[in-house]
Amino acid sequence: MRGHVVLVTAIALLISASFSRAQQLPDDASRRQALELYRAGQEHMSAERFDKAAESFTAAIGKDPLLSVAHYQLGQAYMSLQRYASAVQAYQGTVESMKSLHALEQTNQFEVDKRRQETIRELRSELNGSGQKLDPLKRTKLEQRVSELEHERTSLGRPFQAPAFVLLAMGSAHFRNGDRDAAAAEWQAAVTVDPKLGEAHNNLAVLHMMNGRRSDAENAVTLAEKAGFKVNPQLKADISKLPR
């Protein structure tokens, strides 16, 4: 247990140190190296070598702390490794990298937009290169991330807002780590950003059901289904058994 706490602390310090260097965009060489490490991490993820993937994504972040997709995929790798506290840290790194880019874009729009286009190409490459092997849910999420990146420039001049898909993932990491309150806060934030995020509504329904809050659970199910999410019939059955 002590070793686990030390590891999580070390990850937090690494993220903090990275963002202390993230006041400016890295040079082109560092960016290229980061992308190569990111691609290696993606290959490890596809092969389910999640420990190796985590190493590659961490190395990519070391080269380019603003590579938000590497932070996010690091969180995904840790989720697969059931290292949920580490996943929370990685998702927080995703938000911080995006927030830093948003701030930098106010004064360096051309370079930040160039990076955004590179990231979109990486995600499209993952979509197009995976063929039929890509899980439908993962494909949908990748397409959503591409769409969000393509529309990000419209937020220039507005306050930073963490993307709903990152908040959704962070909530799941908190939930798996045993912190229901933090999970609820992140999922609620996610549906505030994107009311049509059915998966987050569904997750909130599960939490409300676990807390015996039938009315709230039923309302969350309604919102999830309205958004097009297929709610498990067993969940609705369990909710119906709660006292009114």
Secondary structure, DSSP 8 states (H G I E B T S, - for coil): -HHHHHHHHHHHHHHHHHHHSTTS---HHHHHHHHHHHHHHHHHHHTT-HHHHHHHHHHHHHH-TT-HHHHHHHHHHHHHTT-HHHHHHHHHHHHHHHHHHHHHHTT-HHHHHHHHHHHHHHHHHHHHHSGGGS-HHHHHHHHHHHHHHHTGGGGTTS-----HHHHHHHHHHHHHTT-HHHHHHHHHHHHHH-TT-HHHHHHHHHHHHHTT-HHHHHHHHHHHHHTT----HHHHHHHHTS--
